[in-house]
Amino acid sequence: MTKYDKSASKDVESAMHEHKHEGKYKSDKQAIAVGLSKARQKGKKVPEKD
């Protein structure tokens, strides 16, 4: 099982907060994908995109 960087979860948490409170994304899945993408851009340990 691939391990995620603990700080990557903060990026996902931030995106989920934007989704729940600001309506920025259409679904939970989209918010998670955006959070993981931001974590990858910052160079955090996140599995490769399929």
N, C-alpha and C positions, 0 to 999 in steps of 0.2 A: 504494500500500500504506500502510495506516495504521501510524503509529509508536506504540509503547508507551513510556511513561515508564520509565526504567531502575529507578526505585524500585518500580514496580508489580510487577516480576518478583520482588522480595523478598517481597511479599505472597503471590504464587503459590508461591514456594519454601517459605515457611513453612507454607502449607496442605498442600503435598505432603509435607512432613516429618511433619506431624500424621497424614496418611493412612498413610504408610509405617510409621511407628514406633508410633503410638498407635491405629491402626485407627479413626480418628474418622469417616472418610467411606467410602462403599461402593465408589467407583471413582475412578480417576485423573481422569476427566472432571469428576466432582462436586467434587473437591478444587480443580481449576483454576478452575471456575466460582465457587467460594466465594472463592478468592484474588482473582480479578478483581473480584468484587462488593465485597470489602473495599477494594480499591484505588479503585474508583469512589466509595465512601462517603468516602474520605479526600481526594477531589478530584484524584487523580492522572490523568495523561493516558492514558486507556484508551478504545477505541472503544465506541460506544453498543451496548447490548444489542439484538439483533434482535427 
